[in-house]
Amino acid sequence: MVLDKIKQPNDVKNLTEEELQALPQEIRTFLIEHLSKTGGHLASNLGTVELTIALHLLLDFPQDKLIWDVGHQAYTHKILTGRASEFEHLRQYGGLSGFPKREESECDSFDTGHSSTSLSAALGYCIARDLADEHYKVAAVIGDGALTGGLAYEALNNASRLQKSNLLIILNDNEMSISKNVGGMSVNLERLRTSSKYVGLKNDVLSSLESWPNGENIIRKIRSTKNGIKQLMVPNMVFEDLGVMYLGPVDGHNIKAMLETFKMAVRINGPVLVHVITKKGNGYEPAERHPSRFHGTDIFEIETGLPKRSNNPGYTDVFSTVMRKMGDRNPEVVAITAAMAEGAGLKRFRNMFPEKFFDVGIAEEHAVTFAAGLALGGRTPVFAVYSSFLQRAYDQILEDVCLQNLHVVFAIDRAGLVGSDGSTHQGVFDVSFLTSMPNMTVMAPKNKWELSDMMKFAVSNHDGPIAIRYPRGEAYCGLKEQRAPIQLGRAEEIKDGSKVMLLAFGSMVKKAEEVEQLLQSHGIDAGICNARFAKPFDKEYLEAIKDRYDLIVTMEENVYTGGFGQQVQAYLNDIDYKGKVLKIAIPDEFVQHGSVTLLFKELRMDAESITERILEVL
């Protein structure tokens, strides 16, 4: 096995030509076998095997810096830096992260997990290197999907100032992110892929010039020419117009071709972008056929690619069904996604109502302000987005939607602990930042039926900004009989009790039921209330129960600071509540990767731990 020879960084440089040819298939087999047992980002990693090998042949680790945009395609990088033996525990608590982590290895230059950040970080490294008069290489790998994000263009615009040293940018173009790419950049890249006449001519010219005396100066002059051959053959060469030299396209599964181009690129002063064409899922037929499904996969059968998991509907499925029905019944409803049509449950809406569906690319900030414009134009926009990605649009939510009190519905998926993707994806901050915004309403359902009811309320019975947060995974089917009509700011009492009231928000209602049963075994008759609203929360209900309970326990799947519990306690203090308040929430820390069940236990937020904490207070 060639892989057995890779124990530490840079070992790949010691392989023979024959071993290098065998290495990509060994890595693919390794990834498929391990991810079938652990789950993870398979398709993106299968597509970047040769690209990663070429970069490791070019760079010296850890001196040189390699920054992966998003980071879900860095598994081969981890293998080539000596971490193959840790893949047995990939994305498990205490095990190997599914993303680059600086604390995990010196060869990981930047912690990533969200999109479009690599170019800004790489440029920062370059400037710091130059100021220190150091000479290490800096390379950033960004996908064509990530290149739809505005932050990438801000960095490209700023990169032109780099004139006396090099920044290597690799555009990993597999023609898709999680959803099919959209917009002008996608069209531009398609032109570049197919402009073989220009590409062949340019590569021949550059190769010849390199061997000439003073060849680099000639190359720089060609680069600065605005009316040369490139304008005649390839219109809208956006990279070179921004001052970034463009090379490619190059076959992303040909190690030798990439390495030759990379060596050429790093000898040129200034930012150089190498356009590499790869195939997502390459080498594994199920992932090639269904790259979106294998973007982030659960454990699966290798032979068929079929997942080994429950077929019970999740909250995303419930949302998907409700949106499809709303598309039929309400002509004003429109749907927005930021490159997550399938992940956020809008695939069926898109297929049935394409004229009312808008994928804006990885551009959450634009999505929110775009929704504001739609609302002002008389539509009812529903922006379906993961909680951790909505953070990117904080200013737009506050300034463009809440300030104008516009009727925009935020359907916030993956709210709460999401598990294996780790700290960059845990959706545990939205309650805190959204409830701080004037005019915003924040809700969370206790089960699948309440999600349906809340969506209908948000679209048809509300006016103004409104957010509904719901967790990843299987939708709770309990408490079906508890279905009081949704009223703005009104809670729903599930069970009366004495001494202890469990005031639970959203997904924590199910856990409150478990806690109530455990407390009964200790002779404590606890009540349960489904808060429904974090803003405005039910102040009348709190006033009604303040003299009946010695302990009010707030329960939420959000950080402690600025969360539902803190706001409830502040109000109880205002109304002179004499009892105690126990706030069950995520501690003020970033939560690492691991199964959601285990994370709840580690955070002392599982039913047994909550019961223990209540007994301690009593």
KAHUBEL-V490467 format. One record per residue. N is the residue number from 0. SS is DSSP state (~ for helix, > for strand, _ for the rest). PSI is psi in whole degrees, -180 to 180 (999 if undefined). Layout:
n=<N N>
ss=<SS SS>
psi=<PSI PSI>
This chain:
n=<0 1 2 3 4 5 6 7 8 9 10 11 12 13 14 15 16 17 18 19 20 21 22 23 24 25 26 27 28 29 30 31 32 33 34 35 36 37 38 39 40 41 42 43 44 45 46 47 48 49 50 51 52 53 54 55 56 57 58 59 60 61 62 63 64 65 66 67 68 69 70 71 72 73 74 75 76 77 78 79 80 81 82 83 84 85 86 87 88 89 90 91 92 93 94 95 96 97 98 99 100 101 102 103 104 105 106 107 108 109 110 111 112 113 114 115 116 117 118 119 120 121 122 123 124 125 126 127 128 129 130 131 132 133 134 135 136 137 138 139 140 141 142 143 144 145 146 147 148 149 150 151 152 153 154 155 156 157 158 159 160 161 162 163 164 165 166 167 168 169 170 171 172 173 174 175 176 177 178 179 180 181 182 183 184 185 186 187 188 189 190 191 192 193 194 195 196 197 198 199 200 201 202 203 204 205 206 207 208 209 210 211 212 213 214 215 216 217 218 219 220 221 222 223 224 225 226 227 228 229 230 231 232 233 234 235 236 237 238 239 240 241 242 243 244 245 246 247 248 249 250 251 252 253 254 255 256 257 258 259 260 261 262 263 264 265 266 267 268 269 270 271 272 273 274 275 276 277 278 279 280 281 282 283 284 285 286 287 288 289 290 291 292 293 294 295 296 297 298 299 300 301 302 303 304 305 306 307 308 309 310 311 312 313 314 315 316 317 318 319 320 321 322 323 324 325 326 327 328 329 330 331 332 333 334 335 336 337 338 339 340 341 342 343 344 345 346 347 348 349 350 351 352 353 354 355 356 357 358 359 360 361 362 363 364 365 366 367 368 369 370 371 372 373 374 375 376 377 378 379 380 381 382 383 384 385 386 387 388 389 390 391 392 393 394 395 396 397 398 399 400 401 402 403 404 405 406 407 408 409 410 411 412 413 414 415 416 417 418 419 420 421 422 423 424 425 426 427 428 429 430 431 432 433 434 435 436 437 438 439 440 441 442 443 444 445 446 447 448 449 450 451 452 453 454 455 456 457 458 459 460 461 462 463 464 465 466 467 468 469 470 471 472 473 474 475 476 477 478 479 480 481 482 483 484 485 486 487 488 489 490 491 492 493 494 495 496 497 498 499 500 501 502 503 504 505 506 507 508 509 510 511 512 513 514 515 516 517 518 519 520 521 522 523 524 525 526 527 528 529 530 531 532 533 534 535 536 537 538 539 540 541 542 543 544 545 546 547 548 549 550 551 552 553 554 555 556 557 558 559 560 561 562 563 564 565 566 567 568 569 570 571 572 573 574 575 576 577 578 579 580 581 582 583 584 585 586 587 588 589 590 591 592 593 594 595 596 597 598 599 600 601 602 603 604 605 606 607 608 609 610 611 612 613 614 615 616 617>
ss=<_ _ ~ ~ ~ _ _ _ _ _ ~ ~ ~ ~ _ _ ~ ~ ~ ~ ~ ~ ~ ~ ~ ~ ~ ~ ~ ~ ~ ~ ~ ~ ~ ~ ~ ~ _ > _ _ ~ ~ ~ ~ _ _ ~ ~ ~ ~ ~ ~ ~ ~ ~ ~ _ _ _ _ _ _ > > > > _ _ _ _ _ _ ~ ~ ~ ~ ~ ~ ~ ~ ~ ~ ~ ~ ~ ~ ~ _ _ _ _ _ _ _ _ _ _ _ _ _ _ _ _ _ _ _ _ _ _ _ _ _ _ _ _ ~ ~ ~ ~ ~ ~ ~ ~ ~ ~ ~ ~ ~ ~ _ _ _ _ _ _ > > > > > > _ _ ~ ~ ~ _ ~ ~ ~ ~ ~ ~ ~ ~ ~ ~ _ _ _ _ _ _ > > > > > > > > _ _ > _ _ _ > _ _ _ ~ ~ ~ ~ ~ ~ ~ ~ ~ ~ ~ _ ~ ~ ~ ~ ~ ~ ~ ~ ~ ~ ~ ~ ~ ~ ~ _ _ _ _ ~ ~ ~ ~ ~ ~ ~ ~ ~ ~ _ _ _ _ ~ ~ ~ ~ ~ _ _ _ _ ~ ~ ~ ~ _ _ _ > > > > > > > _ _ _ ~ ~ ~ ~ ~ ~ ~ ~ ~ ~ ~ ~ _ _ _ > > > > > > > > _ _ _ _ _ _ _ ~ ~ ~ ~ ~ _ _ _ _ _ _ _ > _ _ > _ _ _ _ _ _ > _ _ _ _ _ _ > ~ ~ ~ ~ ~ ~ ~ ~ ~ ~ ~ ~ ~ ~ ~ _ _ _ > > > > > _ _ _ _ _ _ _ _ _ ~ ~ ~ ~ ~ ~ _ ~ ~ ~ > > > _ _ _ _ ~ ~ ~ ~ ~ ~ ~ ~ ~ ~ ~ ~ ~ _ _ _ > > > > > > > ~ ~ ~ ~ ~ ~ ~ ~ ~ ~ ~ ~ ~ ~ ~ ~ _ _ _ _ _ _ > > > > > _ _ > _ _ _ _ _ _ _ _ _ _ > _ _ ~ ~ ~ ~ ~ ~ _ _ _ _ _ > > > > _ _ _ ~ ~ ~ ~ ~ ~ ~ ~ ~ ~ ~ ~ ~ _ _ _ _ _ > > > > _ _ _ _ > _ _ _ _ _ _ _ _ _ _ _ _ _ _ _ _ _ > > > > _ _ _ > > > > > > _ _ _ ~ ~ ~ ~ ~ ~ ~ ~ ~ ~ ~ ~ ~ _ _ _ _ _ _ > > > > _ _ > > > _ _ _ ~ ~ ~ ~ ~ ~ ~ _ _ _ > > > > > > > > > > > _ _ _ _ ~ ~ ~ ~ ~ ~ ~ ~ ~ ~ ~ _ _ _ _ _ > > > > > > > _ _ _ _ _ _ _ _ _ ~ ~ ~ ~ ~ ~ ~ _ _ _ _ ~ ~ ~ ~ ~ ~ ~ ~ ~ ~ ~ _>
psi=<127 -36 -29 -19 -6 100 -23 170 143 0 -27 -26 -17 0 151 169 -42 -40 -37 -34 -33 -22 -46 -43 -38 -41 -42 -44 -42 -48 -45 -45 -44 -42 -22 -22 -28 -20 170 -170 96 -53 -45 -35 -36 -30 -15 19 -56 -38 -45 -41 -45 -41 -37 -26 -28 -45 157 121 146 9 -49 158 125 119 123 124 137 -56 -5 -1 20 15 -43 -38 -41 -41 -46 -10 19 20 17 -37 -15 -3 -17 -27 30 130 15 157 124 -2 -164 134 152 1 163 137 119 -34 -16 -35 143 -19 -8 112 -19 131 122 175 -27 167 156 17 -17 -40 -38 -45 -42 -42 -38 -43 -44 -46 -42 -40 -46 -38 -31 2 43 172 25 157 149 125 139 134 118 136 163 -29 -46 -24 -3 -7 139 -32 -34 -38 -33 -41 -43 -41 -36 -23 -22 -17 -16 100 -23 3 178 146 121 119 123 117 106 99 100 15 12 151 -132 -42 165 136 153 164 180 -37 -38 -42 -43 -42 -35 -38 -42 -39 -36 -1 63 -33 -47 -46 -47 -46 -46 -45 -41 -44 -48 -40 -41 -43 -33 -35 -8 151 137 24 -36 -37 -39 -42 -42 -37 -39 -41 -36 -6 126 -11 31 -157 -36 -36 -29 -34 -33 105 156 49 82 -35 -50 -28 -25 2 16 120 137 130 136 -169 155 145 115 3 17 99 -45 -45 -42 -45 -41 -42 -41 -41 -39 -43 -41 -8 -3 132 142 177 132 127 124 120 111 129 119 170 118 133 9 130 -6 108 -46 -37 -31 -39 -35 65 -32 -41 -32 14 -59 101 149 -178 148 165 124 -41 -40 -23 3 141 149 83 171 145 8 144 143 175 -35 -38 -40 -47 -43 -45 -43 -43 -41 -43 -39 -35 -34 -42 -23 104 -16 -17 130 155 141 139 153 74 28 44 -48 -47 -35 4 26 10 -46 -39 -44 -44 -35 -32 62 -30 -15 11 135 114 115 5 -175 77 68 -36 -48 -41 -42 -47 -34 -43 -38 -44 -40 -42 -42 -26 6 2 168 91 136 114 109 122 148 146 -48 -23 -26 -26 -30 -16 28 -50 -39 -37 -46 -53 -39 -25 -57 -42 -36 1 52 147 85 131 124 111 102 101 165 37 130 -161 129 -12 -114 -24 -19 -158 -32 -13 -8 125 66 18 -11 -37 -43 -47 -29 -38 -13 -7 125 146 -11 138 135 124 164 134 152 -24 -176 -34 -36 -31 -44 -46 -39 -37 -43 -40 -46 -38 -43 -20 21 153 115 176 137 137 136 119 138 151 169 149 -167 134 139 134 7 173 34 -34 -17 96 55 147 146 125 139 122 13 132 173 111 125 -39 132 159 -165 153 -52 131 126 105 98 143 123 -123 -20 -7 -42 -43 -33 -37 -42 -42 -42 -41 -41 -39 -35 -37 -15 12 21 123 91 147 161 132 131 106 -36 -51 130 -25 122 133 167 92 -34 -39 -42 -39 -35 -29 -4 -27 1 -17 135 -24 126 124 113 140 123 152 62 163 152 -46 120 10 -173 -46 -43 -39 -38 -45 -41 -41 -40 -36 -40 -33 16 45 131 -14 -165 157 128 122 114 113 172 130 166 71 161 131 124 -178 155 170 148 -40 -46 -39 -41 -41 -45 -32 4 44 8 167 -42 -44 -40 -41 -44 -42 -37 -44 -35 -43 -42 999>
